Amino acid sequence: MNLSALNDQHGKPVDWWFAYKLPSGIRSPKKGSTTKPSTGYEYLYLDADSKGQAALSPGEYDKPGSALFETLGQLYSTGPDARSVGWIFYNDEIPGAKTNNDEKGHTKGLVVYNLETDTAVWLSHSTPRYALTTGPDFPKDEHEYGQTYLCVTLKDVATARAIAQQMCHQHEPQTYDCRVAQGLAQDDPLFTLTVGVNVSDPAPPSDIPFESKGGTKFRSIAKNRHWNDDFWNDLIGPKLGVNMDVETWRRGVLASTRDDDGTHDVADVLHVDLTPLGVDYAWPYTKDHAKLAISETGDWVCVADINRDKSQEKRGGGAICFQHPNLWKSIRSSLVLK
């Protein structure tokens, strides 16, 4: 089985896809609009093959046909004979758990690989307690908030291994469902993640370039819990060398708005307004649990698992950053800073 990100409503292989789930109960910003309040299952979607801007999917996020449902379906249909397939599910709030380890990374996602076909997929998302192992079982109390997702068809298993190695030293994920592929060496980082990691080395942050199957260039930028600085101000902005507009969950004390290099700024998004995309919804940042940032120039999009909040300085986590003009324009037109 060749593993791949699968696209929305068709289930066909695609190099990568991005989705932004809308919060529930939001309304049109236009006076007199007849648009019904959102249900929390609607989502914006754009993938590597999309020709224009991000658009509202005709489907629902937890139903067959959605890009997430179709992509994960490859795992659900994997029988006991597919011994070469392995996966690692991780979340800082484990589905069904009464307690979680707050020293582990503030990171959520899935890495799945097939040693026989040399294929792999990485999904990074923002939803706590999302039980993805038996089907997209969305936690009811998270319908209220916006959520972001990025799924990438990796170039090969070696790329998945490099990402796993970074996770071992930086993200420090809390895993909740793992399968070890037959033939995977016990010193392989993909195996190490399945048994859990404890980052005791205060290593500096890392910036790992990697490619998708189709040749799209990405950067995985991550820091561990010992670094003790702000992820967005002191790492992402200086690494990319650009001003950043950031939309994340914010409830505590914010760090400085000036980047560590002293020349770039980080601005917090106050509202999301989708009307420039032809979607009649808007909401304040308090209704959002996204982990998303764009550059002011340069077409950079970063989909992350860590917030811009003082409390996050003591958690591991990272962002997947890449340049894509259409996705960048779509997001930039929707973020309101004032």
C-alpha positions as CSV (number, residue, x, y, z in Angstrom):
1,M,0.0,0.0,0.0
2,N,1.3,3.4,-1.0
3,L,0.5,5.8,1.8
4,S,-0.5,9.3,0.8
5,A,-2.5,12.3,1.9
6,L,-5.8,11.9,0.2
7,N,-7.8,14.9,-1.1
8,D,-11.2,16.3,-0.1
9,Q,-14.4,14.7,-1.5
10,H,-12.5,12.4,-3.9
11,G,-10.0,10.5,-1.9
12,K,-7.3,10.8,-4.5
13,P,-3.6,11.0,-3.7
14,V,-2.3,14.6,-3.2
15,D,1.0,16.0,-2.2
16,W,-0.4,17.9,0.8
17,W,-3.6,19.5,2.1
18,F,-4.6,22.2,4.5
19,A,-7.9,22.5,6.4
20,Y,-9.3,25.1,8.8
21,K,-12.3,23.9,10.8
22,L,-14.7,26.7,11.6
23,P,-16.0,27.3,15.2
24,S,-19.6,26.4,16.0
25,G,-22.2,29.1,16.4
26,I,-20.5,31.8,14.5
27,R,-22.5,34.1,12.2
28,S,-22.1,36.4,9.2
29,P,-20.5,39.8,9.9
30,K,-23.0,41.4,7.5
31,K,-26.1,43.0,8.8
32,G,-29.3,41.4,7.6
33,S,-27.5,38.2,6.4
34,T,-29.6,35.1,6.2
35,T,-26.7,32.8,6.6
36,K,-27.4,30.2,9.4
37,P,-25.0,29.9,12.3
38,S,-22.2,27.5,11.8
39,T,-22.4,23.9,13.1
40,G,-18.7,23.5,13.8
41,Y,-18.3,20.9,11.1
42,E,-17.7,23.3,8.2
43,Y,-14.1,23.8,7.0
44,L,-11.9,25.7,4.6
45,Y,-9.8,23.5,2.4
46,L,-6.9,23.9,-0.1
47,D,-4.4,21.3,-1.4
48,A,-1.4,21.2,-3.7
49,D,-3.6,20.7,-6.7
50,S,-6.1,23.5,-6.0
51,K,-6.1,26.2,-8.6
52,G,-7.4,29.1,-6.7
53,Q,-7.9,30.3,-3.1
54,A,-9.0,28.2,-0.1
55,A,-12.7,27.4,-0.3
56,L,-15.4,26.0,2.0
57,S,-15.7,22.3,1.5
58,P,-19.2,20.9,0.6
59,G,-18.7,18.2,3.2
60,E,-18.5,17.9,6.9
61,Y,-15.2,17.3,8.7
62,D,-16.0,14.1,10.5
63,K,-17.9,12.4,7.6
64,P,-16.7,10.2,4.7
65,G,-15.4,12.4,1.9
66,S,-13.5,14.8,4.1
67,A,-9.7,14.9,3.5
68,L,-9.1,13.8,7.0
69,F,-11.5,10.9,6.9
70,E,-10.2,9.7,3.5
71,T,-6.6,10.0,4.5
72,L,-7.0,8.1,7.8
73,G,-9.1,5.5,6.1
74,Q,-5.9,4.0,4.8
75,L,-5.1,3.0,8.4
76,Y,-8.6,1.8,9.2
77,S,-8.5,-0.6,6.3
78,T,-5.0,-1.9,7.1
79,G,-5.4,-5.6,8.0
80,P,-3.1,-7.7,10.1
81,D,-1.2,-8.8,7.0
82,A,0.1,-5.3,6.4
83,R,3.0,-5.9,8.7
84,S,5.3,-3.3,7.0
85,V,2.9,-0.4,8.1
86,G,3.6,1.4,11.4
87,W,2.2,4.5,13.0
88,I,2.5,6.9,15.9
89,F,-0.5,8.9,17.2
90,Y,0.3,11.7,19.7
91,N,-1.6,14.4,21.5
92,D,-0.8,16.5,24.6
93,E,-4.3,15.7,25.8
94,I,-4.9,11.9,25.2
95,P,-8.4,10.9,24.2
96,G,-10.2,9.4,27.2
97,A,-7.4,10.1,29.7
98,K,-8.2,11.5,33.1
99,T,-4.7,13.0,33.4
100,N,-1.9,14.1,31.1
101,N,1.8,14.7,31.4
102,D,2.2,18.5,31.2
103,E,5.9,18.2,30.8
104,K,5.5,16.4,27.5
105,G,5.3,18.4,24.3
106,H,2.3,20.6,23.4
107,T,2.0,18.7,20.1
108,K,-0.7,16.8,18.3
109,G,-0.6,14.6,15.2
110,L,0.2,11.4,13.4
111,V,3.2,9.9,11.6
112,V,2.4,6.7,9.5
113,Y,4.9,4.8,7.3
114,N,5.2,1.7,5.2
115,L,8.6,0.1,5.1
116,E,7.8,-2.1,2.1
117,T,6.6,0.7,-0.2
118,D,8.9,3.4,1.3
119,T,5.9,5.8,1.7
120,A,4.9,8.0,4.7
121,V,2.5,10.7,5.8
122,W,2.7,13.4,8.5
123,L,-0.4,15.0,9.9
124,S,-0.1,17.9,12.3
125,H,-3.2,19.4,13.9
126,S,-4.5,21.5,16.8
127,T,-7.4,19.5,18.4
128,P,-7.0,18.1,21.9
129,R,-8.4,14.6,22.7
130,Y,-9.0,13.8,19.1
131,A,-9.4,10.0,18.9
132,L,-8.1,9.3,15.4
133,T,-7.3,5.7,15.8
134,T,-10.7,4.1,14.9
135,G,-12.3,7.0,12.9
136,P,-12.4,10.7,13.3
137,D,-14.1,10.9,16.7
138,F,-14.2,14.7,17.3
139,P,-14.5,15.7,21.0
140,K,-17.8,17.5,21.4
141,D,-16.4,20.3,23.6
142,E,-14.0,21.2,20.8
143,H,-16.7,22.0,18.3
144,E,-16.9,25.4,19.7
145,Y,-13.4,26.4,18.4
146,G,-11.6,26.8,15.1
147,Q,-8.9,24.1,14.5
148,T,-6.1,23.8,11.9
149,Y,-4.7,20.8,10.1
150,L,-1.8,20.2,7.7
151,C,-1.2,16.8,6.1
152,V,1.9,16.1,4.0
153,T,2.8,13.1,1.8
154,L,6.4,12.7,2.7
155,K,9.1,11.9,0.2
156,D,10.0,8.6,1.8
157,V,10.4,6.7,5.1
158,A,13.8,8.3,5.6
159,T,12.1,11.7,5.7
160,A,9.7,10.3,8.4
161,R,12.7,9.1,10.3
162,A,14.3,12.5,10.2
163,I,11.1,14.1,11.6
164,A,10.9,11.4,14.3
165,Q,14.5,12.1,15.3
166,Q,13.6,15.8,15.7
167,M,10.6,14.9,17.7
168,C,12.7,12.8,20.1
169,H,14.9,15.8,20.9
170,Q,12.4,18.7,20.5
171,H,8.6,18.0,20.5
172,E,8.7,15.2,23.1
173,P,5.2,13.9,22.1
174,Q,2.8,12.1,24.4
175,T,1.9,9.1,22.3
176,Y,-1.4,7.3,22.7
177,D,-1.6,4.7,20.0
178,C,1.4,3.1,18.2
179,R,2.1,0.3,15.8
180,V,5.6,-0.9,15.1
181,A,6.2,-2.1,11.6
182,Q,7.8,-5.6,11.2
183,G,11.5,-5.1,10.5
184,L,11.8,-1.7,12.2
185,A,15.1,-1.6,14.1
186,Q,14.9,-0.8,17.8
187,D,17.4,2.0,17.4
188,D,15.2,3.7,14.8
189,P,13.7,7.0,15.9
190,L,10.3,5.8,14.7
191,F,10.6,2.9,17.2
192,T,11.9,5.2,19.9
193,L,8.8,7.4,19.7
194,T,6.6,4.3,20.2
195,V,8.1,3.7,23.7
196,G,8.1,7.3,24.7
197,V,10.9,9.9,25.1
198,N,12.1,12.0,27.9
199,V,14.1,15.1,26.8
200,S,16.7,15.9,29.4
201,D,19.2,17.6,27.1
202,P,18.6,21.4,26.8
203,A,19.5,21.3,23.1
204,P,19.0,24.4,21.0
205,P,16.0,24.5,18.7
206,S,16.2,22.8,15.3
207,D,15.2,23.7,11.8
208,I,14.9,20.6,9.6
209,P,14.3,21.1,5.8
210,F,12.4,18.3,4.2
211,E,10.5,17.5,1.0
212,S,7.1,16.1,0.1
213,K,6.7,13.3,-2.4
214,G,5.9,15.9,-5.1
215,G,9.0,18.0,-4.2
216,T,7.4,20.8,-2.2
217,K,10.0,22.2,0.2
218,F,9.0,22.4,3.9
219,R,10.8,23.4,7.1
220,S,10.0,21.7,10.4
221,I,11.1,24.2,13.1
222,A,10.8,23.0,16.7
223,K,12.0,23.7,20.3
224,N,12.1,21.6,23.4
225,R,10.8,22.4,26.9
226,H,14.3,23.4,28.2
227,W,14.9,26.2,25.7
228,N,12.5,28.5,27.7
229,D,11.9,31.2,25.2
230,D,8.9,32.2,23.1
231,F,8.4,30.0,20.1
232,W,7.0,32.6,17.7
233,N,8.9,35.7,18.8
234,D,12.3,34.2,19.5
235,L,12.4,31.3,16.9
236,I,10.0,31.4,14.0
237,G,10.3,35.1,13.2
238,P,14.1,35.2,13.3
239,K,14.5,31.9,11.5
240,L,12.3,33.0,8.6
241,G,13.5,36.6,8.8
242,V,10.0,38.1,8.4
243,N,7.3,39.8,10.3
244,M,4.6,37.3,11.4
245,D,0.9,37.5,12.0
246,V,-0.1,34.8,14.5
247,E,-3.5,33.2,15.3
248,T,-3.3,30.8,18.2
249,W,-5.1,30.1,21.5
250,R,-4.3,32.9,23.9
251,R,-5.4,33.0,27.5
252,G,-2.4,33.8,29.5
253,V,0.4,36.4,29.5
254,L,1.9,37.1,26.1
255,A,5.6,37.5,25.4
256,S,7.1,40.5,23.8
257,T,6.0,41.5,20.3
258,R,9.6,42.1,19.1
259,D,11.5,39.2,17.7
260,D,14.7,38.1,19.3
261,D,16.8,39.5,16.4
262,G,15.4,43.0,17.2
263,T,14.2,43.7,13.7
264,H,11.0,41.7,13.1
265,D,7.6,42.0,14.7
266,V,5.0,39.4,15.8
267,A,1.4,40.6,15.7
268,D,-1.6,38.8,17.2
269,V,-4.7,38.3,15.2
270,L,-7.9,39.6,16.8
271,H,-10.5,38.4,14.3
272,V,-10.9,35.9,11.5
273,D,-13.2,37.1,8.6
274,L,-13.8,34.7,5.7
275,T,-16.0,37.1,3.6
276,P,-13.0,38.0,1.3
277,L,-13.0,34.3,0.4
278,G,-16.8,34.3,-0.3
279,V,-17.5,32.5,2.9
280,D,-20.1,34.4,5.1
281,Y,-18.6,33.8,8.5
282,A,-16.4,35.7,11.0
283,W,-15.2,35.1,14.6
284,P,-13.0,36.6,17.3
285,Y,-9.7,34.9,18.4
286,T,-11.5,33.8,21.6
287,K,-13.4,31.3,19.5
288,D,-10.3,29.8,17.9
289,H,-7.9,27.1,18.9
290,A,-5.9,27.3,15.7
291,K,-2.1,27.2,15.6
292,L,-1.4,29.2,12.5
293,A,0.9,32.1,11.3
294,I,1.7,33.8,8.1
295,S,4.5,36.2,7.1
296,E,3.7,39.8,6.2
297,T,5.7,39.2,3.0
298,G,7.3,36.2,1.3
299,D,4.3,33.8,1.2
300,W,5.2,31.9,4.3
301,V,2.6,29.8,6.0
302,C,3.3,28.0,9.3
303,V,0.9,25.4,10.7
304,A,1.9,24.6,14.2
305,D,1.0,22.8,17.4
306,I,2.1,25.4,19.9
307,N,0.5,28.7,21.0
308,R,1.8,32.2,21.4
309,D,1.4,32.3,25.2
310,K,3.9,32.6,28.0
311,S,3.0,29.2,29.4
312,Q,4.1,27.5,26.2
313,E,7.8,28.5,26.8
314,K,8.1,25.4,29.0
315,R,6.6,23.0,26.4
316,G,8.1,21.3,23.4
317,G,6.5,21.8,20.0
318,G,7.0,23.0,16.5
319,A,5.6,24.3,13.2
320,I,5.6,23.1,9.6
321,C,6.5,26.1,7.4
322,F,6.3,26.4,3.6
323,Q,5.8,29.0,0.9
324,H,2.6,28.9,-1.1
325,P,1.2,32.0,-2.7
326,N,-2.5,30.9,-3.0
327,L,-2.7,29.6,0.6
328,W,-0.8,32.6,1.9
329,K,-3.2,35.0,0.1
330,S,-6.2,33.1,1.3
331,I,-5.2,33.3,5.0
332,R,-3.8,36.8,4.8
333,S,-7.1,38.1,3.4
334,S,-8.9,36.5,6.4
335,L,-6.9,37.7,9.4
336,V,-7.8,40.9,11.1
337,L,-5.2,42.6,13.3
338,K,-7.2,45.6,14.5
